[in-house]
Amino acid sequence: MRTEFRFPKATAVLMAIILGGVMLAIQKGENISASLRGAVDPPIGPIHPTHSVLLGGIVLGIVFFYVAGMLGWTILYAMRRSGVHRLAETAAEPK
């Protein structure tokens, strides 16, 4: 297997910036929708900020997967230190 990166290192940063922009656009859309809710033909008034449900879900998902990754890494690190990987090197041949 090749160990080189397939994408530049800045790709993750740029994708995070794009995700932030999309989340901001969604929140602005939610604010506009909430300001127009309740009236059939309202005059366009001030747009009040509302609580975004999407942002909390994304943050919670990122935290969950980060913790799961750290748990998996901890298990693999503990197995490497305990010598489990040396079981494949044992010889089954009689001397």
C-alpha positions as CSV (number, residue, x, y, z in Angstrom):
1,M,0.0,0.0,0.0
2,R,1.1,3.5,-0.7
3,T,1.6,5.8,2.2
4,E,1.4,9.1,0.4
5,F,-1.5,11.5,0.8
6,R,-4.1,11.5,-2.0
7,F,-5.2,15.0,-1.3
8,P,-3.3,18.1,-0.2
9,K,-3.2,18.7,3.6
10,A,-5.2,21.9,3.2
11,T,-8.2,20.0,1.8
12,A,-9.6,19.2,5.2
13,V,-9.4,22.9,6.3
14,L,-11.1,24.1,3.1
15,M,-13.9,21.5,3.4
16,A,-14.4,22.7,7.1
17,I,-14.7,26.3,5.9
18,I,-17.2,25.3,3.2
19,L,-19.2,23.3,5.8
20,G,-19.3,26.4,8.0
21,G,-20.6,28.5,5.2
22,V,-23.3,26.0,4.3
23,M,-24.3,25.8,8.0
24,L,-24.4,29.6,8.2
25,A,-26.6,29.7,5.1
26,I,-29.0,27.1,6.6
27,Q,-29.2,29.1,9.8
28,K,-30.0,32.3,7.9
29,G,-32.7,30.4,6.0
30,E,-34.2,29.1,9.3
31,N,-34.2,32.7,10.6
32,I,-36.1,34.0,7.6
33,S,-38.6,31.1,7.8
34,A,-39.2,31.7,11.5
35,S,-39.7,35.4,10.9
36,L,-42.4,34.7,8.3
37,R,-44.2,31.9,10.1
38,G,-47.7,32.4,11.4
39,A,-49.1,34.9,8.9
40,V,-50.6,34.2,5.5
41,D,-49.3,37.4,3.7
42,P,-47.2,39.3,6.2
43,P,-45.2,42.4,5.5
44,I,-41.5,41.7,5.6
45,G,-40.3,42.8,9.0
46,P,-37.0,42.4,10.9
47,I,-35.5,39.0,10.9
48,H,-34.9,37.8,14.4
49,P,-32.2,35.2,15.2
50,T,-33.5,31.8,16.3
51,H,-31.9,28.8,17.9
52,S,-30.5,26.4,15.2
53,V,-31.1,22.7,15.8
54,L,-28.8,21.7,13.0
55,L,-25.7,23.2,14.5
56,G,-26.0,21.3,17.8
57,G,-26.5,18.0,15.9
58,I,-23.4,18.5,13.8
59,V,-21.3,19.4,16.8
60,L,-22.6,16.4,18.8
61,G,-21.9,14.1,15.8
62,I,-18.3,15.4,15.5
63,V,-17.7,15.0,19.2
64,F,-19.2,11.4,19.1
65,F,-17.0,10.3,16.2
66,Y,-13.9,12.0,17.8
67,V,-14.5,10.1,21.0
68,A,-15.1,6.8,19.1
69,G,-11.8,7.3,17.2
70,M,-9.9,8.1,20.3
71,L,-11.3,4.9,21.9
72,G,-10.3,2.8,18.9
73,W,-6.8,4.3,18.9
74,T,-6.4,3.7,22.6
75,I,-7.4,0.0,22.2
76,L,-5.0,-0.4,19.2
77,Y,-2.2,1.3,21.2
78,A,-2.8,-0.9,24.2
79,M,-2.7,-4.1,22.0
80,R,0.6,-3.0,20.4
81,R,2.2,-2.4,23.8
82,S,1.0,-5.8,25.2
83,G,2.7,-7.8,22.5
84,V,-0.4,-9.2,20.8
85,H,1.1,-8.5,17.4
86,R,3.9,-11.0,18.1
87,L,1.6,-13.9,18.0
88,A,1.9,-14.1,14.3
89,E,5.7,-14.5,14.6
90,T,5.5,-17.7,16.7
91,A,6.6,-20.9,15.0
92,A,4.2,-23.8,14.9
93,E,7.0,-26.2,13.8
94,P,8.3,-28.8,16.4
95,K,12.0,-28.5,17.1
